[in-house]
Amino acid sequence: MTALSSLHSLFFSPLLKIPSPKLKPSPFFTPPTTGNVISSIKAHKLRKRTEPKLTKRHAVTDMSSSAVPTPDDHKVLVGPASEEESRGERRVADYDWTEEWYPLYLTKDVPDDAPLGLTVFDQQIVLYKDGKGELRCHQDRCPHRLAKLSEGQLIDGRLECLYHGWQFEGEGKCVKIPQLPADAKIPRSACVRTYEVKESQGVVWVWMSQKTPPNPDKLPWFENFARPGFQDVSTIHELPYDHSILLENLMDPAHIPISHDRTDWTAKREDAQPLGFEVTERTDRGFAGRWGKEKDELLPNFLRFEAPCVLQNNRELVDSKTGEKHYFTGLFLCRPTGQGKSMLIVRFGATKRSPLAKLFPKWYFHQNASKVFEQDMGFLSSQNEVLMKEKVPTKELYLNLRSSDTWVAEYRKWMDKVGHGMPYHLGHSTISLPKVPAVVEHAPAGLVAGVSASSPAKGAIGTMHAPNLANRYFRHVIHCKGCSSVIKAFSTWKNSLSVVAAALTVLAILASGRQWKAFCLASASLCLAGVYACSTAIAMNTTNFIRTHRRL
């Protein structure tokens, strides 16, 4: 069972054994020049760029390694990818982080009746549906006194600032100011900055540039998700560490047997072993290549990273009996949401799934996905802290092994190429630190405030509903309509069954006949069992995973 299979199983369930024993890797599987990851047309357009001029450029802060590797180190550590890199020369690409499409939200989870406050790097935006159900996106700032529009409300499809009642239409024009005299015109400057948004394959994307028109050729397209019979489980998570650290973690198959040991039946620490990697493509927009167990004759898995924050693992398998091809994809859409914060959309899908998967509700897979991220959270948060404290490139701190960390090294070297065009970055040999301090919101706002206030505890926000990225309810549930509805339903059933159990207990006490007493007590016991089941389901969706340390 490969590491990619483990990834699928972690999110699908132990019963989804991928690949099936009846399937064998396709001998015809090739890198996605044939459109295995994105359509060949879009891939061609995305990569049709002239190579930049080779320069010796130290774009921001360029550090040289203080430790001199020994000959033995060169055998196991990731080294320079080219002669230019070994000479200290590197390619610097033209890059502007705003001229990209960023994944905002799963379409199915966008609220129908409330604005949604989101961020891309340090830019705060508000997403909502207008009166026609069309998606709209503005800067999350009222031009009047800078109040957050995401804390407002929707009135007849217009976005209203709840500070003074100014209302804005989908194009950003202000159409109502209650305090304005009847004979006065609304100032032209009373408008909000708008951003172009597109819905594609179940995901809402935003184009962040105000200077350059949206480039449709850069909008990601995933061919496997368009295949007949392809089914996926999609979840969304807010995480307390930088998106670059998140991407590192997601492109690191070597950690799965250790960090996720026994999370399901396929991740086992005794399976930790050397991995093989082959980089097949490097461009200004990312990299791609094969990977698998070092002992595999053919590296069966294909990974692609595409700017600005799209990562996917793909695999093709052929049914040995029917000759039918099956496609598997692990897709990770990582949005930077500020310093030390990120939001991730996870989509695991396949053209063939186990029939047993239908027996499990979606919320089961969602809570399992949350558990997987919680298992890594302590490591990644501390990693984020050290990187911010040390303020040096990763080559000064990391020991990247050829047999486990090739993709991590490739990603940080890609950051060297384009980091000068980002608000901040940590590359392999360059860094640019944030120019402004991190924004810390001490009070819940917008959607978070609304959801939190629906379950107050002692006049304040209860523990489960506290605006804390270490809290599973805040990280996932409030962003997922399905899990929110499930928790509400289980809570209603729990309360109802508790009342019925209490009433049956009273009746058992008052009843004179033994049969009636027995019946009432038995029914009360069943109700209490239902209360316990509902409480367990609620806890599964809202309680963080706690790692149990043990001596082996």
C-alpha positions in Angstrom: 0.0 0.0 0.0 1.6 3.3 -1.1 1.8 6.5 0.8 -0.7 8.0 -1.6 -3.1 5.2 -0.7 -2.7 6.1 2.9 -3.6 9.7 2.1 -6.8 8.6 0.4 -7.6 6.2 3.2 -7.1 8.8 5.9 -9.8 10.9 4.4 -12.1 8.3 2.9 -12.1 5.7 5.7 -10.4 2.5 6.5 -12.9 0.6 4.3 -11.8 2.4 1.1 -8.8 0.4 0.2 -7.0 2.2 -2.6 -5.7 0.7 -4.8 -7.8 -2.5 -4.9 -5.9 -5.7 -5.0 -7.5 -6.4 -8.4 -6.0 -3.2 -9.8 -2.4 -2.8 -11.1 -0.6 0.4 -12.0 -1.1 1.5 -15.6 2.1 1.0 -17.7 0.8 3.8 -19.9 0.7 6.4 -17.1 2.7 9.4 -18.1 3.2 12.9 -16.8 0.2 15.2 -17.4 1.4 16.4 -20.8 -1.6 14.6 -22.0 -3.9 16.4 -19.6 -3.7 14.0 -16.6 -3.8 16.9 -14.2 -5.2 19.8 -16.1 -6.4 19.9 -19.6 -3.7 19.9 -22.2 -4.9 23.2 -23.7 -4.8 25.0 -20.4 -1.5 23.4 -19.4 0.0 24.6 -22.7 -1.2 28.2 -22.1 0.0 28.2 -18.5 3.4 27.0 -19.4 3.9 29.1 -22.6 6.4 31.5 -21.1 9.9 32.4 -22.2 12.6 31.4 -19.8 13.8 34.4 -17.9 17.3 35.6 -18.4 19.8 33.8 -16.2 21.1 36.3 -13.6 23.0 36.4 -10.4 20.3 38.0 -8.3 19.8 38.0 -4.6 16.3 39.4 -4.6 15.6 40.0 -1.0 17.9 38.6 1.7 20.3 36.0 0.3 22.1 33.8 2.8 24.9 31.4 2.3 25.0 28.2 4.3 27.2 28.3 7.4 27.6 24.5 7.6 29.9 22.8 5.1 28.4 19.5 4.0 30.7 16.5 4.1 31.0 14.0 1.1 28.7 11.6 3.0 26.1 14.3 3.5 25.9 14.8 -0.3 24.9 11.2 -0.7 21.7 11.6 1.4 20.8 15.3 1.3 19.1 17.2 -1.5 21.7 19.0 -3.5 21.7 21.7 -6.2 19.3 21.0 -9.0 21.5 22.6 -11.7 25.1 23.8 -12.4 23.8 27.4 -12.1 22.4 26.7 -8.6 25.7 25.1 -7.5 27.5 28.3 -8.6 25.1 30.4 -6.6 23.2 31.7 -9.6 19.4 31.4 -9.8 16.6 32.3 -12.1 14.3 35.1 -11.0 10.8 35.1 -12.6 8.4 37.9 -13.2 5.7 37.4 -10.6 2.9 39.4 -9.0 0.9 37.6 -6.4 -2.2 39.6 -7.2 -2.3 38.3 -10.8 -3.4 34.9 -9.7 -6.7 33.0 -8.9 -7.0 32.1 -5.3 -9.4 29.4 -3.9 -11.9 31.1 -1.6 -14.5 28.5 -0.6 -16.4 25.4 -1.6 -19.4 26.6 -3.6 -21.8 24.5 -1.6 -20.8 26.1 1.6 -21.2 29.7 0.7 -24.0 31.2 2.9 -27.2 32.1 1.0 -28.3 34.8 3.5 -25.2 36.3 5.0 -21.9 37.9 3.8 -18.7 35.9 4.4 -15.4 37.6 5.5 -12.3 36.1 4.0 -8.6 37.1 3.5 -5.9 36.5 0.9 -2.6 37.2 2.4 -3.3 40.5 4.3 -6.2 41.6 2.0 -9.6 41.4 3.6 -12.5 40.7 1.3 -16.2 39.9 1.6 -18.0 37.2 -0.4 -21.8 37.0 -0.8 -24.7 36.2 -3.1 -26.7 39.0 -4.5 -30.5 39.0 -5.2 -30.0 36.9 -8.3 -27.9 34.3 -6.5 -24.7 35.5 -8.3 -21.4 35.5 -6.3 -20.0 39.0 -5.5 -16.8 40.0 -3.9 -15.7 43.4 -2.5 -13.0 44.8 -0.3 -14.2 44.1 3.3 -14.3 47.8 4.2 -17.0 50.4 4.1 -15.8 53.6 2.5 -17.7 55.6 5.2 -15.7 54.7 8.3 -13.9 51.5 7.4 -16.3 49.1 9.2 -16.2 45.5 8.0 -18.9 44.8 5.5 -18.7 41.1 6.4 -20.3 42.1 9.7 -23.3 43.5 7.8 -26.4 41.9 6.3 -28.1 41.3 3.0 -31.2 43.3 2.2 -32.9 42.6 -1.2 -29.6 41.3 -2.6 -27.7 44.4 -1.5 -24.9 44.4 1.0 -25.6 46.7 4.0 -23.0 48.0 6.4 -24.5 47.6 9.9 -22.6 50.6 11.3 -24.6 53.3 9.5 -26.8 51.4 7.0 -25.0 52.2 3.8 -26.0 49.8 1.1 -24.0 48.5 -1.9 -25.0 46.7 -5.1 -23.0 43.9 -6.8 -20.8 46.2 -8.8 -19.7 48.1 -5.7 -21.8 51.2 -6.2 -23.4 52.7 -3.1 -27.2 52.9 -3.6 -28.4 54.0 -0.2 -27.2 56.3 2.6 -30.0 56.8 5.2 -28.4 59.9 6.7 -28.2 61.7 3.3 -30.7 64.5 2.7 -33.5 63.7 0.3 -32.3 66.2 -2.3 -28.6 65.2 -2.1 -26.8 62.8 -4.5 -24.7 59.9 -3.3 -21.0 60.8 -3.8 -19.3 58.9 -6.5 -16.5 58.0 -4.2 -18.9 56.2 -1.9 -18.2 52.9 -3.6 -16.3 49.7 -2.6 -13.5 48.0 -4.5 -14.7 44.9 -6.3 -12.9 41.7 -7.2 -13.7 39.2 -10.0 -14.9 35.8 -8.8 -15.5 32.6 -10.7 -17.0 29.3 -9.8 -15.3 26.3 -11.3 -15.8 22.6 -10.5 -17.3 23.3 -7.1 -14.8 25.9 -5.9 -15.1 29.7 -5.8 -11.9 31.5 -7.0 -11.0 35.2 -6.8 -8.7 37.3 -9.0 -6.9 39.7 -6.7 -5.4 42.2 -9.1 -7.0 45.6 -9.5 -4.6 46.6 -12.3 -4.6 43.6 -14.6 -7.8 42.1 -16.0 -8.6 38.5 -14.9 -6.7 35.9 -16.9 -9.1 32.9 -17.6 -6.2 30.8 -18.8 -4.8 30.8 -15.2 -8.0 29.5 -13.7 -7.2 25.9 -12.7 -9.1 23.0 -14.3 -8.8 19.5 -13.0 -9.4 16.9 -15.7 -10.1 14.0 -13.3 -12.9 15.9 -11.6 -14.6 16.1 -15.0 -14.4 12.4 -15.7 -17.7 10.4 -15.8 -18.3 8.6 -12.5 -15.7 10.7 -10.6 -16.8 11.2 -6.9 -15.1 13.2 -4.3 -15.2 14.1 -0.6 -14.4 17.8 -0.1 -13.7 19.5 3.2 -12.5 22.9 4.2 -10.2 23.8 7.2 -8.7 26.9 8.7 -5.3 26.3 10.1 -2.9 28.2 12.5 0.3 28.2 10.4 1.6 29.7 7.2 0.4 28.4 3.9 3.9 27.6 2.8 4.3 25.3 5.8 1.0 23.7 5.0 2.1 23.0 1.4 5.3 21.5 2.7 3.3 19.2 4.9 1.0 18.2 2.1 3.8 17.4 -0.3 5.6 15.2 2.2 4.4 11.6 2.0 7.3 10.4 4.2 5.6 11.7 7.4 2.4 9.7 7.0 3.4 6.4 8.5 4.9 8.1 11.6 2.6 11.1 12.3 -0.6 9.3 11.3 0.3 5.9 12.7 -2.8 3.8 13.1 -5.1 6.6 12.1 -6.5 4.0 9.7 -5.5 0.5 8.7 -2.9 1.7 6.1 -0.7 4.2 8.0 1.7 2.2 10.1 5.1 3.4 11.5 6.8 0.2 10.6 6.1 1.0 6.9 8.3 4.1 7.0 11.0 3.7 4.4 13.1 5.5 1.7 11.1 7.0 -1.1 12.0 7.6 -4.7 11.5 10.9 -6.5 11.9 12.0 -10.1 11.4 15.7 -11.0 10.1 15.8 -14.6 9.2 19.5 -14.9 10.4 22.8 -13.5 8.8 26.1 -14.7 8.2 29.6 -13.3 4.8 28.4 -12.2 5.8 25.3 -10.3 7.1 21.8 -10.7 6.0 18.2 -11.2 7.3 14.7 -11.0 6.8 11.1 -10.0 7.3 9.5 -6.6 6.8 6.2 -4.9 8.6 3.6 -2.8 12.3 3.5 -3.6 12.0 -0.2 -4.4 9.2 0.4 -6.9 10.3 -0.3 -10.5 7.9 2.4 -11.7 7.1 5.4 -9.6 3.3 5.2 -9.7 2.3 8.5 -8.2 2.4 11.9 -10.0 2.6 15.2 -8.0 2.1 18.6 -9.5 2.4 22.0 -7.7 1.0 25.0 -9.7 1.2 28.6 -8.7 0.0 30.1 -6.5 -1.1 27.4 -4.1 -2.5 24.3 -5.9 -1.1 20.9 -5.2 -2.3 17.6 -6.4 -1.4 13.9 -6.3 -2.7 11.7 -9.1 -2.6 8.0 -9.9 -3.9 5.8 -12.7 -4.7 2.2 -12.1 -5.9 -0.5 -14.5 -8.3 -3.3 -13.5 -6.5 -6.5 -14.3 -9.7 -8.3 -15.2 -11.6 -5.7 -17.3 -8.7 -3.5 -18.5 -10.7 -0.5 -17.3 -8.7 2.6 -16.1 -9.5 4.2 -12.8 -8.3 7.6 -11.7 -7.5 8.8 -8.2 -6.8 12.4 -7.1 -5.8 14.1 -3.9 -6.3 17.8 -4.5 -5.2 20.5 -2.0 -6.1 24.2 -2.5 -4.2 26.3 0.0 -5.0 29.9 0.5 -2.7 32.2 2.5 -5.0 34.1 5.0 -2.4 36.2 6.8 0.8 35.7 8.8 0.8 32.3 10.4 -2.7 31.4 9.0 -4.0 29.5 6.1 -7.2 28.0 4.7 -7.3 24.6 3.0 -9.8 23.0 0.7 -9.2 19.2 0.5 -10.7 17.1 -2.2 -10.1 13.4 -2.5 -11.8 11.7 -5.3 -11.8 8.6 -7.6 -13.7 7.0 -10.5 -14.0 3.9 -8.4 -15.0 3.8 -4.7 -15.8 1.0 -2.3 -19.5 0.3 -2.0 -18.9 0.2 1.8 -18.1 3.9 1.7 -21.8 4.6 1.1 -22.6 3.2 4.6 -20.7 6.1 6.2 -22.2 9.6 6.4 -20.1 12.5 5.0 -19.6 14.0 8.4 -17.6 10.9 9.4 -15.1 11.6 6.7 -15.0 15.3 7.6 -14.2 14.6 11.3 -11.5 12.1 10.2 -10.0 14.8 8.0 -9.9 17.2 11.0 -8.2 14.6 13.1 -5.5 14.1 10.5 -4.7 17.9 10.5 -4.8 18.0 14.3 -2.1 15.2 14.4 0.3 17.5 12.5 -0.8 20.8 14.1 1.6 20.9 17.0 4.6 20.2 14.7 3.7 22.7 12.1 2.8 25.5 14.5 6.1 25.1 16.2 7.9 25.0 12.9 6.1 28.3 11.9 7.3 29.8 15.2 10.9 28.8 14.7 11.0 30.1 11.1 9.7 33.5 12.2 12.1 33.6 15.1 15.2 32.6 13.2 14.6 34.9 10.2 16.9 32.9 7.9 16.2 30.8 4.7 15.3 27.2 5.1 18.6 25.9 3.8 20.1 27.3 7.0 17.7 25.2 9.1 16.5 22.2 7.2 18.2 18.9 6.5 16.3 17.8 3.4 16.8 14.1 2.6 16.8 12.9 -1.1 14.7 10.0 0.0 12.0 12.0 1.7 12.1 15.7 1.2 12.7 16.3 -2.5 9.4 18.1 -3.0 9.9 20.3 0.0 13.3 21.4 -1.4 11.7 22.0 -4.9 9.0 24.1 -3.4 11.3 26.4 -1.4 13.6 26.8 -4.4 10.5 27.8 -6.4 9.9 30.4 -3.7 13.3 31.8 -4.4 12.2 32.4 -8.0 9.0 34.2 -7.3 9.1 35.3 -3.6 10.1 38.9 -4.5 6.6 39.2 -6.0 4.8 38.1 -2.7 4.0 40.1 0.4 6.5 37.9 2.3 8.2 34.6 1.7 10.6 32.1 3.1 12.6 30.5 0.3 15.5 28.0 0.2 18.1 30.7 0.0 16.1 34.0 0.2 13.7 35.5 2.6 11.5 38.6 2.7 9.8 39.2 6.1 6.4 40.8 6.5 6.5 44.6 6.4 3.4 45.0 8.6 2.6 43.3 11.9 0.2 40.4 11.9 -3.4 41.3 12.4 -4.9 39.7 15.6 -8.7 39.9 15.8 -9.7 39.7 19.5 -13.4 39.6 18.8 -15.3 37.3 16.5 -16.8 38.9 13.5 -19.3 38.3 10.7 -20.2 34.6 10.2 -18.1 33.5 13.1 -19.9 35.9 15.5 -23.3 34.7 14.2 -22.6 31.1 14.6 -20.9 31.5 18.0 -23.7 33.6 19.4 -26.2 30.9 18.5 -24.8 28.8 21.3 -23.8 31.2 24.1 -22.6 29.9 27.5 -22.9 32.0 30.7 -23.4 35.2 28.7 -20.3 34.7 26.6 -19.0 32.4 23.8 -18.8 28.8 24.9 -15.6 26.8 24.7 -16.7 24.9 21.7 -17.6 28.1 19.9 -14.6 30.2 20.8 -12.8 32.0 17.9 -9.7 29.9 18.2 -7.9 28.2 15.3 -6.9 25.4 17.7 -10.6 24.6 18.0 -12.1 22.1 15.6 -15.5 23.8 15.6 -13.9 27.1 14.6 -11.5 25.5 12.1 -14.0 23.4 10.2 -17.6 23.2 11.4 -18.6 26.8 11.0 -17.3 26.7 7.4 -19.2 23.5 6.5 -22.9 23.6 6.1 -23.2 19.8 6.3 -21.4 19.4 9.6 -23.2 22.5 11.1 -26.5 21.0 10.2 -25.5 17.6 11.6 -24.5 19.0 14.9 -27.7 21.0 15.2 -29.7 17.9 14.4 -27.9 15.7 16.9 -28.3 18.4 19.5 -32.0 18.6 18.9 -32.3 14.8 19.1 -30.2 14.7 22.3 -32.4 17.3 24.0 -35.6 15.6 22.9 -34.5 12.2 24.0 -33.4 13.5 27.3 -36.8 15.0 28.0 -38.5 11.8 26.9 -36.2 9.7 29.1 -37.0 11.9 32.1 -40.7 11.6 31.4 -40.6 7.8 31.1 -38.6 7.6 34.3 -41.3 9.6 36.1 -44.0 7.3 34.6 -42.1 4.2 35.8 -42.1 5.6 39.3 -45.8 6.4 39.2 -46.9 3.2 37.4 -48.5 0.5 39.6 -48.1 -2.5 37.4 -44.8 -4.3 36.9 -45.2 -4.6 33.2 -45.7 -0.9 32.8 -42.7 -0.1 35.1 -40.5 -2.4 33.1 -41.8 -1.0 29.8 -41.2 2.6 30.9 -37.7 1.8 32.3 -36.7 -0.1 29.2 -37.9 2.8 26.9 -36.1 5.3 29.1 -32.9 3.2 28.8 -33.2 3.2 25.0 -33.7 7.0 25.0 -30.6 7.4 27.2 -28.6 5.2 24.7 -29.8 7.6 22.0 -28.6 10.5 24.1 -25.2 8.9 24.5 -25.0 8.2 20.7 -25.9 11.8 19.9 -23.4 13.1 22.4 -20.7 10.9 20.9 -21.5 12.1 17.3 -21.3 15.8 18.5 -18.0 15.1 20.3 -16.6 13.5 17.2 -17.3 16.6 15.2 -16.2 19.2 17.7 -13.4 17.6 19.9 -9.8 18.0 19.0 -7.6 14.9 18.6 -5.2 14.5 21.5 -2.0 12.6 20.8 -1.4 9.9 23.3 2.4 9.6 23.8 3.5 6.1 24.5 6.7 4.2 25.1 7.3 1.6 22.4 
